[in-house]
Amino acid sequence: MTSSLPPSLRLGYVPGATPAKWARVWGERHPDVRLELVPVAAADAADAVRAGTVDLALLRLPTETSGLATIALYEEQVVAVVPKEHHAAAADELTTADLDGEPTLLPLDDALHWAGAPGTPVEHRPETTEAAIELVAAGMGLLIAPQSLARLHHRKDLTYRPLTDAPPSPVVLAVPAGEQSEAVAEFIGVVRGRKAGSSRGRTEPAPKRTAREKTLAKQAARAAAGKSPGPSKGKPAKRPRR
């Protein structure tokens, strides 16, 4: 069968996201289809998929995902970025209680949207996470962010410590909702770990269920609703011998 894959596939990714592993597998399976890695701002990633600027994107939740389907990829540890001389740097890990009363920076491109974040937000909000890192170095406060962003904007005078009781930061693959193109379906198969040649996830009609499968599905639905399975249409059960 002739492949209908286009000559290229555009994959957007937000700062700190790491598409390299899947890009390598894609290149091995589809060397004739160029995977274009397109960096996108966190605030623009979902809109880029909806508008077709990119075919799919790696982005962080929470974000507005109407009109999109998402596939969970991994969860990032949340950390506190602090100056190396800060007392919090003396510990290997922190809890949210350790940051009570600490001034914290909340950039306008905040990746977490954590309503219960510890600390006391500084009134000034820097434009970006990168700018917030600079302010941490200047002693204006601490920054709470996904670990990948702390690594991305690493400075020698700063360090970071994991917040053990912070909710994780989920990273997902976002694709247009509805029937997928063959290329997008193929990439979904890559991130889900499907083997090369697997037909699952492609734009093919779902196989029809057998009568036996339909009966089992109905019985399972009744059981989930707390109903009895009802009389069987098969042969009556034999009476025990007396």
N, C-alpha and C positions, 0 to 999 in steps of 0.2 A: 504494500500500500504506500502511495506517495505521501510523504509528510507535508502537512499544511503549515508547519511552523514558519513564522516570519523570519527575516534576516537578523532581527535583533529583538531583545526583550529589555525593557527599562525597569530596573529595580531601584526604588528610592530607599534611603535609609537615613534615620535621624542621627544626630551626633552621639557617639558612643556605641551605637549598634555595630555589630560585627558580622557582615555578610560573607566574609572570606571563605568560610568552610563550604557554604552552599554554592558560592560562585565557582569554587574549584570542582565540585561534583558536576555542576552544570556544564562546565567547560569540557570535562571528560566525556559526558554523555552526548552533548550537542556542540561539537567543535565548530559546526557550520552556522550556529546561531549566537551572535555576539551578545553577551550579557552586559548591558550598560549600567554601571553603578552610579546613581545620581544622588549626591548629598542633598537633603532637604531639611529645612528648619522644622523643629518639632511641631510648631504651631501650624505649619503648612502641609504636613505630610498627608493627612487624611484628605484634605482638599485636592492635593496633587493627584491622588488615585481617582477621586470622584471626577475630576476634570479631564483625566486621561493624559496629564502631563507625564506621569509614570504609569506603568502597567500594574504595578503592585509595590508595596512598601513595607519596610520594617519600621514599626513605630511603638511608642510606649503608651500604655494605658495608665490613668484614664484619659480619654480624649473622645470627642464626638465621632461616632462611627456609623451614623445613619447612612444607608445606601451602600454599606460595605459589609463584607464577611471577614471574620478574623480567625486566624489559626494560632493557637498558643505555641510559643517557641521556648521561652525560658523566663526565669525570674531573677532579677538582679538584687544583690544585697544593697541596702541603703546604708550610707556612711555619713559621718560628720567630718568635714574638712576643717582642720585647725592649724594654727602656727605650730612649728615644732617645739617652741618654748612654752606653749600653753599647757596648763596643768592637766587637761584632758588627754594630752598626748602621752602621759606617763602610763596609762592603762593600755592593755592590748585590745580591749573592746569596751564599749560603753552601753548604757541603757538610756532610755529617754529621760529618766529621773536625773541622770548625771548632768543633763543640760538645762535643768530648771533654772530660770533666771538669766541664762546666757543670752547675749544679743545674737540674733541670727539674721542672715541676709536672705531675702526672698526675691530672686531675679524675675523679671517679667516673662522669661521663657521657662519658668519653673516646671520641671519634669514630673514632679510628684503629686502636686495638688492635694497635699496632706493636711486636712482640716485640723487634726489633732497634733500637729508637729510640735515638739518641745521647744523651749526657749522663748525669747521675747523678740518679735520681728523688729528690725531697724526700720525707721520711717522711710528712709530712702530706698527705693527699689532699683537696682541696676538693670540695664537693658537685657543683659545676657548672663548665662552661667559663667562664661569666661571672665566677664567684668566683675562678677561677684567674687571669683577666686582672687582677683587682684585686690579687692577690698578686704578679703580675709587676710591677705599678706600685709595689708596696711593696718591691721588691728581693729577694724571696724566691727567685726563679728565673726561668727562661724557660719558654715554653709552645710546644709543637709541635702544630699543628692545621691543618685544612683552611683555605684562604685565606678562604672565605666566612665562617667563624666569626670569623676575625681582623677582617674588615671589619664584621661584625655588632656586635661588642663594641669597636669602635674607641674609643681614648682619645687625647687630644692629646699626652700625655706618653709614648706608646708608638708603636712602629712594628713592621713585620714584614718579613722577608726570605725569599725562596723558598729552599727546600732542593733544590738541583738533582738530587741523587742519591737523594732520598726516593721511595718508591713512591707513586703517585697515590692519591687517595681517590675511589673510584667512587660515583656516585649513580645509583640505579636506580628504576624504577617497579615497585612490588610490587602484585600483584593476586592474588585467590584462584586456586589451581590448578584445572585442569579447565575445563569449558565456561564461557565468560564470558557475562554478561548483555549485552544489546545496548548498554547505556549504557557499560559498561566496555570492550567491544570498540571502540566508537566513539572513546573517549578514547585507547585504544592506537593507533588509526589516526592520531589527531592527533599524538601524540608521535613516531610513526614518519614523519611528514611526508606521509601519504597525502592525496590531493586529496579535496575534498568530493564525496560521491556514490560513492566507491570502495566496493565490496562486500567487499574483502579484510579479514579480521579480524573480520567479523560472525559471528554464530552460525548459519552456513549449512553444510550438508554439503559436504565436499570433493568436487570433480568427479572422476568416475571416469576412470582412465587408459585410454588406448587400448591395443590389443594391441601396437602398435609401441612405445609408451612403456614397457610392461611388459618387452618384450624388451631394450630399451636399458638399463633399470634392472638387469636380471639380468646383462647383460654387464658393466656398470660394477661390480657387486658382485663378480663373478668376478675382474675385473682388480684391484680393490682387495685381494682376498685372494691375489693372485699366481697365479691359475689362468688357463689358456688359455680363450678364449671358447667352445671346443668346436665341433663340426661345425655348419655352418649348415643350416637346414631349407629354405632357398631353392634356387634353381637351382644346379647345380654350376658351378664356375668353368671357363671355356674354357681348353683347353690351348694353349700358345703354338705357333704354326706353326714348323715346322722349315725 
